């Protein structure tokens, strides 16, 4: 009996050592609902966390670990090698001059404009922003602003109220603090599902500020290659794991 317990203990130790011997691939994410949410107790949830778990389930060569970053600091952290890859990004969002590999996820999203129906009766309301207060998430890239994120530069061209999230943008419209807000389509659907009574108060633009096909930005110095990551992402697609996870968030 003692010998059997000893053997089991040895196997357990070897298993732990084997797990720790795997290369660690750090996967970054920042507050961007529904892709990543942080609760009041600091717990991270969302599609990014789900995809990290799925990547660990589809292969045994490396261990993917989620690490938090921020919208504004993600470029600096990337250059300092604090993470190896970041999910749900687009190369046009400030990465043009930063060395990276891109692996498509084939998950589509974008931004639409919203306004209060009390002030905006027709779609033409979104044609120009003159005399209107815009609610923008600080650090987000918007097509109408030519991807500019510098607050001073943006304030030179627009009357802007900066907020910290898509939710705050919607609330700023509902409370009359701003006239127009570009809001991520996926989050807008999530918000309206929670608060269906709000839909009748909003005018939602038919035109898009931008549409994007999300992907993964991979550091060429990462412990894995673009070919490996592409293979694993493809497996998640082929086994309907990634589409199912995305569908859980209305994507």
Backbone as JSON, one array per atom type, in Angstrom:
{
  "sequence": "XXXXXXXXXXXXXXXXXXXXXXXXXXXXXXXXXXXXXXXXXXXXXXXXXXXXXXXXXXXXXXXXXXXXXXXXXXXXXXXXXXXXXXXXXXXXXXXXXXXXXXXXXXXXXXXXXXXXXXXXXXXXXXXXXXXXXXXXXXXXXXXXXXXXXXXXXXXXXXXXXXXXXXXXXXXXXXXXXXXXXXXXXXXXXXXXXXXXXXXXXXXXXXXXXXXXXXXXXXXXXXXXXXXXXXXXXXXXXXXXXXXXXXXXXXX",
  "N": [[0.82, -1.21, 0.0], [1.9, 1.24, 0.88], [3.93, 1.45, -0.96], [2.51, 1.74, -3.36], [1.25, 4.19, -2.93], [3.51, 5.78, -2.86], [4.46, 5.52, -5.48], [2.33, 6.7, -6.88], [2.59, 9.28, -5.91], [5.07, 10.0, -7.0], [4.4, 9.98, -9.72], [2.59, 12.1, -9.73], [4.22, 14.26, -9.03], [5.98, 14.24, -11.2], [4.15, 14.85, -13.23], [3.38, 17.45, -12.57], [5.85, 18.73, -12.84], [6.21, 18.31, -15.57], [4.12, 19.84, -16.62], [4.94, 22.37, -15.85], [7.2, 22.58, -17.36], [6.45, 23.2, -19.9], [6.55, 25.61, -22.51], [5.59, 28.95, -21.78], [3.03, 30.93, -23.01], [2.14, 34.15, -23.11], [-0.9, 35.78, -23.09], [-2.42, 38.71, -23.88], [-5.0, 40.97, -22.78], [-7.44, 43.6, -22.74], [-9.76, 45.83, -21.08], [-12.63, 45.51, -22.75], [-15.53, 45.07, -23.43], [-17.72, 42.78, -25.15], [-15.49, 41.2, -24.98], [-13.62, 41.23, -22.97], [-14.12, 41.48, -19.55], [-13.92, 42.96, -16.33], [-14.7, 42.15, -13.12], [-15.97, 43.56, -10.0], [-14.54, 42.32, -8.02], [-12.17, 41.82, -9.2], [-12.01, 39.7, -10.96], [-11.53, 38.32, -14.18], [-13.47, 37.93, -17.07], [-15.03, 36.8, -20.13], [-14.94, 36.68, -23.77], [-12.24, 36.61, -24.56], [-10.91, 35.34, -22.41], [-12.18, 32.89, -22.53], [-11.27, 31.94, -25.0], [-8.54, 31.63, -24.53], [-8.61, 29.5, -22.71], [-9.68, 27.58, -24.42], [-7.63, 27.31, -26.31], [-5.7, 26.1, -24.75], [-6.95, 23.71, -24.39], [-6.96, 22.53, -26.87], [-4.46, 21.71, -27.59], [-1.23, 20.45, -26.46], [1.31, 21.39, -26.35], [2.21, 23.89, -25.48], [1.63, 26.27, -22.79], [-0.94, 28.45, -22.53], [-1.37, 31.6, -21.07], [-3.39, 34.01, -19.54], [-2.91, 37.52, -19.41], [-3.38, 40.73, -18.02], [-3.68, 43.89, -19.61], [-3.67, 47.4, -20.52], [-5.68, 49.69, -22.47], [-4.26, 51.98, -23.41], [-1.61, 51.37, -22.73], [-0.87, 49.08, -24.04], [0.75, 48.91, -26.31], [3.3, 49.75, -25.45], [3.77, 47.8, -23.48], [3.86, 45.55, -25.09], [6.15, 46.03, -26.66], [8.01, 45.82, -24.65], [8.04, 43.18, -24.21], [6.21, 42.03, -22.45], [4.06, 40.5, -22.94], [3.08, 37.91, -25.27], [1.21, 37.7, -27.27], [-1.86, 39.17, -28.47], [-5.34, 39.17, -28.29], [-8.2, 39.71, -30.45], [-7.66, 42.08, -31.98], [-6.8, 44.66, -34.38], [-4.66, 45.28, -37.1], [-4.68, 47.92, -37.97], [-5.12, 49.51, -35.81], [-3.09, 51.24, -34.63], [-0.81, 49.65, -34.88], [0.77, 49.68, -37.08], [3.48, 50.39, -37.41], [4.78, 48.65, -35.78], [6.48, 45.67, -35.25], [4.97, 42.64, -36.04], [3.04, 39.58, -36.23], [0.08, 38.48, -37.9], [-2.87, 36.73, -37.25], [-5.86, 35.69, -38.48], [-9.07, 35.6, -36.87], [-11.57, 35.41, -37.8], [-13.86, 36.56, -36.76], [-16.33, 38.85, -36.73], [-17.0, 42.34, -36.19], [-17.83, 45.7, -35.17], [-18.36, 49.31, -35.2], [-21.21, 51.26, -34.52], [-23.2, 54.28, -34.65], [-24.95, 55.95, -32.02], [-27.81, 57.77, -30.77], [-30.03, 59.89, -28.86], [-33.48, 59.48, -29.43], [-35.15, 61.58, -28.9], [-33.71, 63.78, -29.63], [-32.62, 63.16, -32.05], [-34.12, 62.52, -34.93], [-34.02, 61.49, -37.53], [-31.89, 59.58, -39.77], [-30.08, 61.3, -40.9], [-29.06, 62.81, -38.9], [-26.67, 61.81, -38.09], [-24.89, 62.6, -39.99], [-23.16, 64.8, -39.77], [-21.01, 66.25, -37.24], [-21.06, 68.74, -36.19], [-21.48, 71.12, -33.65], [-22.26, 69.22, -31.85], [-21.93, 67.06, -29.04], [-19.63, 64.52, -28.6], [-19.35, 61.22, -27.37], [-16.66, 59.39, -26.54], [-14.71, 56.43, -26.14], [-11.84, 56.52, -24.32], [-8.76, 55.98, -25.84], [-9.68, 54.19, -27.74], [-9.78, 53.42, -31.24], [-11.16, 55.19, -33.91], [-12.78, 55.25, -37.06], [-13.91, 57.59, -38.24], [-12.38, 59.56, -37.11], [-9.95, 59.22, -38.25], [-8.42, 57.28, -36.99], [-7.13, 58.51, -34.92], [-5.96, 58.87, -31.58], [-5.02, 60.58, -29.69], [-5.95, 62.71, -27.12], [-5.79, 65.58, -27.11], [-5.41, 66.24, -29.8], [-7.78, 65.2, -30.87], [-9.69, 66.77, -29.58], [-9.25, 69.16, -30.83], [-10.62, 69.0, -33.17], [-13.16, 68.06, -32.6], [-15.99, 68.18, -30.32], [-15.62, 66.68, -27.45], [-16.49, 64.2, -25.05], [-14.76, 62.21, -22.99], [-14.87, 58.79, -22.09], [-14.74, 55.68, -20.21], [-15.59, 53.23, -21.15], [-17.69, 51.2, -23.35], [-20.19, 50.9, -22.19], [-20.34, 53.18, -20.56], [-20.43, 55.09, -22.56], [-22.95, 54.62, -23.73], [-24.62, 55.16, -21.54], [-24.04, 57.87, -21.2], [-25.3, 58.97, -23.39], [-27.99, 58.28, -22.9], [-28.47, 59.77, -20.61], [-28.26, 62.3, -21.52], [-25.82, 63.6, -21.63], [-24.15, 63.6, -23.76], [-24.36, 63.88, -27.36], [-23.94, 62.15, -29.54], [-22.64, 58.87, -29.9], [-20.19, 56.55, -30.84], [-20.53, 53.09, -30.75], [-19.51, 49.83, -29.9], [-20.76, 47.21, -31.84], [-21.3, 44.55, -30.91], [-21.29, 44.9, -28.14], [-23.39, 46.68, -27.85], [-25.58, 45.09, -28.58], [-25.49, 43.26, -26.47], [-25.98, 44.98, -24.3], [-28.56, 45.96, -24.89], [-29.99, 43.61, -24.72], [-29.91, 43.18, -22.01], [-31.2, 45.46, -21.07], [-33.88, 45.92, -22.41], [-35.84, 47.89, -22.59], [-34.58, 50.21, -23.21], [-34.07, 50.37, -25.91], [-36.1, 51.6, -27.41], [-35.63, 54.23, -26.89], [-33.44, 54.99, -28.27], [-31.81, 56.1, -31.27], [-30.35, 54.28, -33.72], [-27.59, 54.21, -35.82], [-27.62, 53.51, -39.34], [-25.43, 53.46, -40.86], [-22.02, 52.41, -40.61], [-19.32, 53.18, -38.43], [-16.93, 51.82, -38.51], [-16.0, 48.56, -39.69], [-14.72, 45.43, -38.69], [-12.56, 42.59, -38.95], [-11.75, 40.54, -36.59], [-8.57, 39.56, -35.18], [-5.5, 37.88, -34.17], [-2.68, 39.36, -32.79], [0.61, 38.54, -33.01], [3.7, 38.32, -31.41], [6.75, 38.19, -33.12], [8.86, 37.16, -31.67], [7.8, 35.38, -29.94], [7.21, 32.29, -28.05], [5.97, 30.53, -29.75], [5.23, 29.81, -33.22], [3.85, 31.59, -36.06], [2.72, 29.73, -37.74], [2.14, 27.55, -36.05], [0.22, 28.72, -34.31], [-1.75, 29.43, -36.16], [-2.55, 26.89, -37.0], [-3.72, 25.87, -34.63], [-5.78, 27.7, -34.16], [-7.25, 27.2, -36.45], [-8.07, 24.58, -35.93], [-9.78, 25.05, -33.77], [-11.76, 26.39, -35.12], [-12.59, 24.44, -37.01], [-13.59, 22.44, -35.36], [-15.77, 23.67, -34.41], [-15.58, 25.05, -32.05], [-14.61, 27.69, -31.59], [-16.52, 29.3, -33.1], [-18.8, 28.62, -31.58], [-18.18, 29.6, -29.02], [-17.98, 32.33, -29.64], [-20.61, 32.82, -30.41], [-21.9, 32.74, -28.0], [-21.65, 35.28, -27.11], [-23.06, 36.78, -28.83], [-21.79, 37.11, -31.26]],
  "CA": [[0.0, 0.0, 0.0], [2.79, 2.41, 0.96], [4.66, 1.55, -2.22], [1.58, 2.26, -4.36], [1.1, 5.63, -2.67], [4.78, 6.42, -3.24], [4.49, 5.57, -6.94], [1.37, 7.72, -7.29], [3.17, 10.58, -5.58], [6.11, 10.26, -8.0], [3.73, 10.35, -10.96], [2.0, 13.43, -9.55], [5.33, 15.23, -9.08], [6.44, 14.29, -12.59], [3.13, 15.53, -14.02], [3.5, 18.88, -12.26], [7.08, 19.19, -13.47], [5.99, 18.32, -17.01], [3.26, 20.99, -16.91], [5.72, 23.59, -15.69], [8.26, 22.61, -18.35], [5.91, 23.7, -21.14], [6.73, 27.05, -22.75], [4.45, 29.78, -21.42], [2.66, 31.96, -23.99], [1.32, 35.13, -22.42], [-1.94, 36.33, -23.96], [-2.9, 39.94, -23.25], [-6.33, 41.48, -23.06], [-7.78, 44.83, -22.02], [-11.19, 46.03, -20.88], [-13.28, 45.72, -24.03], [-16.68, 44.16, -23.4], [-17.81, 41.57, -24.33], [-14.29, 40.38, -25.12], [-13.01, 41.12, -21.64], [-14.76, 42.24, -18.47], [-13.35, 42.77, -15.0], [-15.71, 42.36, -12.08], [-15.54, 44.38, -8.87], [-13.58, 41.57, -7.22], [-10.94, 41.65, -9.98], [-12.07, 38.51, -11.81], [-11.68, 38.59, -15.61], [-14.3, 37.01, -17.83], [-15.28, 37.28, -21.47], [-14.54, 35.81, -24.87], [-10.77, 36.45, -24.56], [-10.57, 34.32, -21.41], [-12.69, 31.62, -23.06], [-10.4, 31.49, -26.1], [-7.3, 31.16, -23.9], [-8.9, 28.16, -22.19], [-9.87, 26.68, -25.56], [-6.32, 27.05, -26.9], [-5.04, 25.1, -23.89], [-7.63, 22.43, -24.54], [-6.82, 21.98, -28.23], [-3.07, 21.26, -27.81], [-0.5, 20.19, -25.21], [2.7, 21.77, -26.55], [2.52, 25.09, -24.69], [0.6, 26.69, -21.84], [-1.37, 29.82, -22.73], [-1.75, 32.26, -19.82], [-3.94, 35.35, -19.74], [-2.36, 38.63, -18.62], [-4.14, 41.96, -18.26], [-2.99, 45.13, -19.97], [-4.64, 48.49, -20.67], [-5.8, 50.16, -23.85], [-3.19, 52.9, -23.74], [-0.26, 50.84, -22.46], [-0.66, 47.78, -24.66], [1.87, 48.98, -27.26], [4.52, 49.79, -24.65], [3.94, 46.49, -22.85], [4.23, 44.63, -26.17], [7.55, 46.29, -27.0], [8.81, 45.39, -23.51], [7.89, 41.71, -24.15], [5.43, 41.61, -21.28], [3.15, 39.46, -23.41], [3.48, 37.34, -26.55], [0.15, 37.87, -28.27], [-3.04, 39.85, -27.97], [-6.52, 38.74, -29.03], [-9.23, 40.66, -30.88], [-7.03, 43.33, -32.39], [-6.7, 44.92, -35.8], [-3.38, 45.93, -37.39], [-4.83, 49.36, -38.22], [-5.29, 50.22, -34.55], [-1.84, 51.71, -34.06], [0.25, 48.64, -34.94], [1.37, 49.71, -38.42], [4.95, 50.5, -37.35], [5.28, 47.73, -34.76], [6.65, 44.36, -35.85], [4.02, 41.65, -35.53], [2.38, 38.65, -37.14], [-1.38, 38.57, -37.75], [-3.61, 35.49, -37.5], [-7.29, 36.01, -38.44], [-9.98, 34.79, -36.06], [-12.81, 35.36, -38.56], [-14.96, 37.03, -35.92], [-16.59, 40.21, -37.21], [-17.65, 43.29, -35.29], [-17.67, 47.05, -35.68], [-18.99, 50.38, -34.42], [-22.33, 52.05, -35.02], [-23.46, 55.48, -33.86], [-26.25, 56.02, -31.35], [-28.23, 59.08, -30.27], [-31.37, 59.86, -28.28], [-34.52, 59.78, -30.41], [-35.72, 62.89, -28.59], [-32.9, 64.8, -30.3], [-32.27, 62.68, -33.39], [-35.31, 61.88, -35.49], [-33.7, 60.8, -38.76], [-30.51, 59.11, -39.92], [-29.22, 62.43, -41.28], [-28.47, 63.38, -37.68], [-25.3, 61.3, -37.95], [-24.08, 63.02, -41.14], [-22.08, 65.7, -39.33], [-20.9, 66.36, -35.78], [-20.98, 70.15, -35.81], [-22.34, 71.53, -32.55], [-22.71, 68.04, -31.08], [-20.96, 66.47, -28.11], [-19.38, 63.1, -28.87], [-18.85, 60.41, -26.26], [-15.68, 58.43, -27.07], [-13.93, 55.67, -25.17], [-10.46, 56.96, -24.41], [-7.85, 54.94, -26.29], [-10.23, 53.44, -28.86], [-9.53, 53.98, -32.56], [-12.39, 55.35, -34.68], [-12.51, 55.57, -38.46], [-14.26, 58.97, -38.56], [-11.3, 60.41, -36.6], [-8.72, 58.77, -38.89], [-7.72, 56.42, -36.03], [-6.41, 59.33, -33.94], [-6.33, 58.58, -30.19], [-4.5, 61.63, -28.81], [-7.08, 63.55, -26.69], [-5.63, 66.97, -27.51], [-5.66, 66.32, -31.24], [-9.21, 64.95, -31.1], [-10.45, 67.94, -29.11], [-9.08, 70.25, -31.79], [-11.56, 68.81, -34.28], [-14.49, 67.68, -32.14], [-16.36, 68.45, -28.93], [-15.59, 65.29, -26.98], [-16.5, 63.76, -23.66], [-14.1, 60.9, -22.95], [-15.38, 57.85, -21.09], [-13.85, 54.54, -20.04], [-16.14, 51.97, -21.66], [-18.89, 51.29, -24.18], [-21.34, 51.1, -21.3], [-20.36, 54.59, -20.17], [-20.87, 55.85, -23.74], [-24.41, 54.47, -23.84], [-25.23, 55.89, -20.42], [-23.88, 59.3, -21.43], [-26.35, 59.34, -24.34], [-29.29, 58.16, -22.24], [-28.59, 60.84, -19.61], [-28.17, 63.59, -22.17], [-24.51, 64.24, -21.45], [-23.54, 63.67, -25.09], [-25.36, 63.78, -28.42], [-23.66, 61.01, -30.4], [-21.58, 57.98, -29.43], [-19.93, 55.3, -31.55], [-20.55, 51.99, -29.78], [-19.24, 48.51, -30.48], [-22.02, 46.53, -32.15], [-21.51, 43.39, -30.04], [-21.66, 45.35, -26.8], [-24.72, 47.28, -27.93], [-26.56, 43.98, -28.52], [-25.45, 42.75, -25.1], [-26.62, 45.96, -23.42], [-30.0, 46.01, -25.17], [-30.58, 42.37, -24.21], [-30.06, 43.38, -20.57], [-32.13, 46.57, -20.82], [-34.66, 46.05, -23.66], [-36.65, 49.11, -22.59], [-33.75, 51.32, -23.69], [-34.01, 50.38, -27.38], [-37.05, 52.56, -27.95], [-35.14, 55.58, -26.63], [-32.25, 55.25, -29.06], [-31.72, 56.01, -32.72], [-29.1, 53.58, -34.05], [-27.24, 54.54, -37.2], [-27.55, 52.44, -40.33], [-24.05, 53.44, -41.36], [-21.01, 51.96, -39.66], [-18.08, 53.95, -38.37], [-15.95, 50.87, -39.04], [-16.21, 47.13, -39.52], [-13.42, 44.77, -38.62], [-12.46, 41.14, -38.8], [-10.79, 40.4, -35.5], [-7.49, 38.6, -35.3], [-4.51, 37.8, -33.1], [-1.37, 39.93, -33.08], [1.6, 37.65, -32.4], [5.07, 38.81, -31.42], [7.65, 37.24, -33.8], [9.78, 36.57, -30.69], [7.02, 34.53, -29.04], [7.65, 30.88, -28.02], [5.3, 29.76, -30.81], [5.29, 30.42, -34.54], [2.57, 31.92, -36.68], [2.18, 28.49, -38.3], [1.53, 26.79, -34.95], [-1.0, 29.39, -33.85], [-2.74, 29.3, -37.23], [-3.05, 25.51, -36.95], [-4.6, 25.7, -33.47], [-6.99, 28.49, -34.41], [-8.01, 26.46, -37.46], [-8.71, 23.45, -35.25], [-10.91, 25.6, -33.01], [-12.8, 26.68, -36.1], [-13.08, 23.19, -37.61], [-14.35, 21.7, -34.36], [-16.89, 24.54, -34.04], [-15.38, 25.56, -30.7], [-14.53, 29.15, -31.63], [-17.83, 29.87, -33.43], [-19.75, 28.44, -30.46], [-17.82, 30.56, -27.98], [-18.34, 33.66, -30.11], [-22.08, 32.92, -30.41], [-22.34, 32.99, -26.62], [-21.61, 36.73, -26.9], [-23.78, 37.42, -29.92], [-20.89, 37.38, -32.38]],
  "C": [[0.86, 1.26, 0.0], [3.54, 2.61, -0.35], [3.77, 2.14, -3.31], [1.38, 3.77, -4.19], [2.33, 6.39, -3.11], [4.86, 6.58, -4.75], [3.54, 6.64, -7.47], [1.9, 9.12, -7.03], [4.23, 10.97, -6.6], [5.48, 10.7, -9.32], [3.14, 11.75, -10.88], [3.07, 14.51, -9.66], [5.82, 15.38, -10.51], [5.45, 15.03, -13.49], [3.2, 17.04, -13.83], [4.73, 19.46, -12.93], [6.91, 19.3, -14.98], [5.16, 19.52, -17.42], [4.05, 22.28, -16.86], [6.83, 23.69, -16.73], [7.77, 23.09, -19.7], [6.26, 25.18, -21.31], [5.44, 27.8, -22.41], [4.24, 30.83, -22.51], [1.69, 32.92, -23.32], [0.38, 35.84, -23.4], [-2.56, 37.54, -23.27], [-4.33, 40.26, -23.66], [-6.56, 42.73, -22.25], [-9.29, 44.99, -21.98], [-11.86, 46.43, -22.19], [-14.43, 44.74, -24.12], [-17.27, 44.01, -24.8], [-16.58, 40.67, -24.41], [-13.56, 40.2, -23.79], [-13.73, 42.05, -20.67], [-14.04, 41.95, -17.17], [-14.41, 43.11, -13.97], [-15.12, 43.17, -10.94], [-14.53, 43.66, -7.99], [-12.31, 41.23, -8.0], [-10.93, 40.46, -10.91], [-12.31, 38.91, -13.27], [-12.51, 37.5, -16.27], [-14.47, 37.59, -19.24], [-14.73, 36.33, -22.52], [-13.03, 35.59, -24.91], [-10.34, 35.34, -23.61], [-11.02, 32.94, -21.91], [-11.78, 31.06, -24.15], [-9.07, 30.99, -25.56], [-7.49, 29.74, -23.38], [-9.04, 27.16, -23.34], [-8.55, 26.33, -26.23], [-5.53, 26.04, -26.06], [-5.67, 23.72, -24.04], [-7.38, 21.75, -25.87], [-5.42, 21.43, -28.49], [-2.38, 21.09, -26.45], [0.97, 20.61, -25.31], [3.13, 22.96, -25.69], [1.38, 25.36, -23.72], [0.29, 28.16, -22.1], [-1.83, 30.4, -21.4], [-2.25, 33.66, -20.12], [-3.23, 36.36, -18.84], [-3.13, 39.89, -19.0], [-3.21, 43.09, -18.68], [-4.05, 46.21, -20.08], [-4.64, 48.97, -22.11], [-4.58, 50.98, -24.24], [-1.79, 52.35, -23.61], [0.05, 49.56, -23.22], [0.51, 47.79, -25.65], [3.2, 48.95, -26.51], [4.81, 48.43, -24.03], [4.38, 45.45, -23.88], [5.71, 44.79, -26.51], [8.5, 45.84, -25.9], [8.71, 43.88, -23.28], [7.16, 41.24, -22.9], [4.33, 40.63, -21.65], [3.58, 39.06, -24.82], [2.45, 37.55, -27.65], [-1.04, 38.56, -27.62], [-4.21, 39.51, -28.88], [-7.4, 39.93, -29.41], [-8.66, 42.05, -31.13], [-7.12, 43.46, -33.9], [-5.39, 45.64, -36.06], [-3.49, 47.44, -37.58], [-4.98, 50.17, -36.94], [-3.93, 50.54, -33.91], [-0.67, 50.75, -34.13], [1.05, 48.7, -36.24], [2.9, 49.71, -38.38], [5.57, 49.59, -36.3], [5.34, 46.33, -35.37], [5.71, 43.34, -35.21], [3.61, 40.7, -36.64], [0.88, 38.76, -36.89], [-2.03, 37.25, -38.14], [-5.1, 35.8, -37.39], [-8.08, 35.05, -37.55], [-11.32, 34.61, -36.77], [-14.03, 35.61, -37.67], [-15.15, 38.5, -36.23], [-17.31, 41.05, -36.16], [-17.47, 44.67, -35.9], [-18.32, 48.06, -34.76], [-20.11, 51.04, -35.2], [-22.47, 53.29, -34.15], [-24.83, 55.39, -33.21], [-26.52, 57.45, -30.9], [-29.61, 58.91, -29.64], [-32.39, 60.22, -29.35], [-35.16, 61.13, -30.15], [-34.99, 64.01, -29.33], [-32.6, 64.43, -31.75], [-33.43, 61.9, -33.98], [-34.96, 61.01, -36.7], [-32.22, 60.45, -38.83], [-29.55, 60.23, -40.3], [-28.55, 63.09, -40.07], [-27.01, 62.97, -37.53], [-24.36, 61.78, -39.07], [-22.96, 63.98, -40.78], [-22.14, 65.87, -37.82], [-20.8, 67.8, -35.3], [-21.97, 70.49, -34.71], [-22.84, 70.39, -31.68], [-21.58, 67.52, -30.21], [-20.86, 64.98, -28.4], [-18.87, 62.42, -27.6], [-17.96, 59.32, -26.84], [-14.98, 57.7, -25.94], [-12.46, 56.03, -25.37], [-9.55, 55.79, -24.77], [-8.37, 54.11, -27.44], [-9.93, 54.18, -30.17], [-10.83, 54.02, -33.35], [-12.06, 55.8, -36.09], [-12.79, 57.03, -38.77], [-13.18, 59.95, -38.11], [-9.95, 60.0, -37.15], [-7.81, 58.04, -37.9], [-6.92, 57.21, -34.98], [-6.89, 59.0, -32.52], [-5.84, 59.65, -29.22], [-5.64, 62.58, -28.42], [-6.98, 65.0, -27.16], [-5.93, 67.15, -29.0], [-7.15, 66.13, -31.56], [-10.05, 66.16, -30.7], [-10.28, 69.15, -30.01], [-10.13, 70.21, -32.89], [-13.0, 68.54, -33.83], [-14.71, 68.13, -30.7], [-16.57, 67.1, -28.26], [-15.71, 65.18, -25.47], [-15.9, 62.36, -23.65], [-14.65, 60.06, -21.8], [-14.47, 56.62, -21.1], [-14.35, 53.25, -20.66], [-17.32, 52.24, -22.59], [-20.13, 51.53, -23.34], [-21.47, 52.56, -20.91], [-20.8, 55.47, -21.34], [-22.39, 55.8, -23.89], [-25.11, 55.26, -22.76], [-25.15, 57.39, -20.64], [-24.93, 59.81, -22.43], [-27.71, 59.33, -23.66], [-29.53, 59.28, -21.24], [-28.41, 62.23, -20.2], [-26.85, 64.31, -22.01], [-23.76, 64.38, -22.76], [-24.64, 63.45, -26.12], [-25.2, 62.53, -29.28], [-22.54, 60.19, -29.79], [-21.41, 56.82, -30.4], [-19.8, 54.17, -30.53], [-20.3, 50.68, -30.5], [-20.54, 47.73, -30.64], [-22.3, 45.39, -31.17], [-21.92, 43.83, -28.64], [-23.05, 45.97, -26.8], [-25.8, 46.21, -27.86], [-26.65, 43.4, -27.11], [-26.2, 43.68, -24.15], [-28.13, 45.99, -23.62], [-30.71, 44.73, -24.73], [-30.81, 42.46, -22.71], [-31.13, 44.41, -20.25], [-32.96, 46.82, -22.08], [-35.49, 47.32, -23.73], [-35.9, 50.31, -23.15], [-33.82, 51.46, -25.21], [-34.93, 51.43, -27.98], [-36.6, 54.0, -27.77], [-34.0, 55.98, -27.57], [-32.51, 55.22, -30.56], [-30.35, 55.41, -33.02], [-28.81, 53.81, -35.52], [-27.26, 53.31, -38.09], [-26.15, 52.35, -40.91], [-23.1, 53.06, -40.24], [-19.87, 52.97, -39.62], [-16.95, 53.08, -38.91], [-16.47, 49.45, -38.85], [-14.84, 46.48, -39.48], [-13.57, 43.26, -38.45], [-11.35, 40.9, -37.79], [-9.72, 39.35, -35.79], [-6.59, 38.62, -34.08], [-3.23, 38.47, -33.59], [-0.35, 39.12, -32.29], [2.98, 38.27, -32.53], [5.96, 37.78, -32.12], [8.64, 36.56, -32.85], [9.07, 35.63, -29.72], [7.52, 33.09, -29.09], [6.98, 30.0, -29.08], [5.4, 30.53, -32.12], [3.89, 30.77, -35.03], [1.92, 30.65, -37.22], [1.5, 27.64, -37.22], [0.2, 27.41, -34.52], [-2.1, 29.28, -34.89], [-3.37, 27.91, -37.22], [-4.04, 25.34, -35.81], [-5.89, 26.5, -33.62], [-7.87, 27.78, -35.43], [-8.73, 25.26, -36.85], [-9.92, 23.91, -34.44], [-12.07, 25.94, -33.93], [-13.43, 25.39, -36.62], [-13.94, 22.39, -36.65], [-15.51, 22.5, -33.79], [-16.78, 25.1, -32.61], [-15.38, 27.09, -30.69], [-15.85, 29.79, -32.04], [-18.85, 29.75, -32.29], [-19.46, 29.42, -29.33], [-18.24, 31.97, -28.37], [-19.87, 33.87, -30.06], [-22.63, 33.18, -29.02], [-22.39, 34.49, -26.32], [-22.26, 37.48, -28.05], [-22.95, 37.75, -31.12], [-20.96, 36.27, -33.42]]
}
